[in-house]
């Protein structure tokens, strides 16, 4: 299961910035062995060379345009046309990593004028997908959220490709606790639809599941749902553990609530008990292995 990510080409793939430079993103570099990157430079694709006169977002007649101040050329329509063609041609894509503060790729506020033209097209074409700027991925919480969401969406895209009720049920089963840690209500809504899944209404039902899935993953998980999931998983072991072990785990949950203990520490403790007591259901849960273990090592060291 290898995610496909569209990435700004200047993030380590080519010297294509307006000044001929390339931006090094450690996170993007570390991801290379584990994902399939599609590097794109929208500005090169619409005919701008390297080096080139900078382009900017400017308000023209009440609307935001992509202009080149030195030449007074307007590149709004060429950029929109390129965006439409590229994004509609993608047969497989699971996420995006874009250059921040770029008038073409940015998805945050750029020059106080809004989001980049290409970045805006990406957000519109793939609402709810893992879409981030490289600068924001330096944040530990956002980086973890991006990785979990990326590999879950990849799993979803591969599952729905086969149009199999059995595979849909298996997807829900292995991702149940991870989804519960994000948004328990949306997780339950997905379960209700899957309980009625049938071939006659399959396409419509799968679309509804995807809507709930993307909504569930809209924001990084909160402490409350995570605590509920930890306690739920703990229930599988409580009869096997000593009184001191149970007390230690419950005290650790209190420490996590208080911000004194990382969430991953409790997950690792639960994983050790999964191995110790051989709990097949929990061993298959993506909550404990949301992305390749090598990326976990990258995550904690970055």
Secondary structure as the mmCIF struct_conf table of DSSP 4:
data_model
#
loop_
_struct_conf.conf_type_id
_struct_conf.id
_struct_conf.beg_label_comp_id
_struct_conf.beg_label_asym_id
_struct_conf.beg_label_seq_id
_struct_conf.end_label_comp_id
_struct_conf.end_label_asym_id
_struct_conf.end_label_seq_id
STRN STRN1 UNK A 3 UNK A 8
TURN_TY1_P TURN_TY1_P1 UNK A 9 UNK A 13
BEND BEND1 UNK A 17 UNK A 17
TURN_TY1_P TURN_TY1_P2 UNK A 18 UNK A 19
BEND BEND2 UNK A 20 UNK A 20
HELX_RH_AL_P HELX_RH_AL_P1 UNK A 26 UNK A 31
HELX_RH_3T_P HELX_RH_3T_P1 UNK A 32 UNK A 34
STRN STRN2 UNK A 35 UNK A 40
HELX_RH_AL_P HELX_RH_AL_P2 UNK A 42 UNK A 45
TURN_TY1_P TURN_TY1_P3 UNK A 46 UNK A 47
BEND BEND3 UNK A 50 UNK A 51
STRN STRN3 UNK A 56 UNK A 60
TURN_TY1_P TURN_TY1_P4 UNK A 61 UNK A 62
STRN STRN4 UNK A 63 UNK A 68
TURN_TY1_P TURN_TY1_P5 UNK A 69 UNK A 72
STRN STRN5 UNK A 73 UNK A 74
HELX_RH_AL_P HELX_RH_AL_P3 UNK A 76 UNK A 89
BEND BEND4 UNK A 91 UNK A 91
STRN STRN6 UNK A 95 UNK A 98
TURN_TY1_P TURN_TY1_P6 UNK A 100 UNK A 101
TURN_TY1_P TURN_TY1_P7 UNK A 103 UNK A 105
BEND BEND5 UNK A 108 UNK A 108
TURN_TY1_P TURN_TY1_P8 UNK A 111 UNK A 112
BEND BEND6 UNK A 113 UNK A 113
BEND BEND7 UNK A 115 UNK A 115
HELX_RH_AL_P HELX_RH_AL_P4 UNK A 117 UNK A 125
TURN_TY1_P TURN_TY1_P9 UNK A 126 UNK A 128
BEND BEND8 UNK A 129 UNK A 129
STRN STRN7 UNK A 130 UNK A 133
TURN_TY1_P TURN_TY1_P10 UNK A 134 UNK A 135
HELX_RH_3T_P HELX_RH_3T_P2 UNK A 136 UNK A 138
BEND BEND9 UNK A 139 UNK A 139
HELX_RH_AL_P HELX_RH_AL_P5 UNK A 140 UNK A 161
TURN_TY1_P TURN_TY1_P11 UNK A 162 UNK A 162
HELX_RH_AL_P HELX_RH_AL_P6 UNK A 165 UNK A 195
TURN_TY1_P TURN_TY1_P12 UNK A 196 UNK A 196
BEND BEND10 UNK A 199 UNK A 199
TURN_TY1_P TURN_TY1_P13 UNK A 200 UNK A 201
HELX_RH_AL_P HELX_RH_AL_P7 UNK A 202 UNK A 216
TURN_TY1_P TURN_TY1_P14 UNK A 217 UNK A 217
BEND BEND11 UNK A 218 UNK A 219
HELX_LH_PP_P HELX_LH_PP_P1 UNK A 220 UNK A 222
HELX_RH_AL_P HELX_RH_AL_P8 UNK A 223 UNK A 234
TURN_TY1_P TURN_TY1_P15 UNK A 235 UNK A 240
BEND BEND12 UNK A 241 UNK A 241
HELX_RH_AL_P HELX_RH_AL_P9 UNK A 243 UNK A 257
TURN_TY1_P TURN_TY1_P16 UNK A 258 UNK A 259
BEND BEND13 UNK A 260 UNK A 261
HELX_RH_AL_P HELX_RH_AL_P10 UNK A 263 UNK A 277
TURN_TY1_P TURN_TY1_P17 UNK A 278 UNK A 278
HELX_RH_AL_P HELX_RH_AL_P11 UNK A 280 UNK A 283
TURN_TY1_P TURN_TY1_P18 UNK A 284 UNK A 284
TURN_TY1_P TURN_TY1_P19 UNK A 286 UNK A 288
BEND BEND14 UNK A 290 UNK A 291
HELX_RH_AL_P HELX_RH_AL_P12 UNK A 293 UNK A 301
#
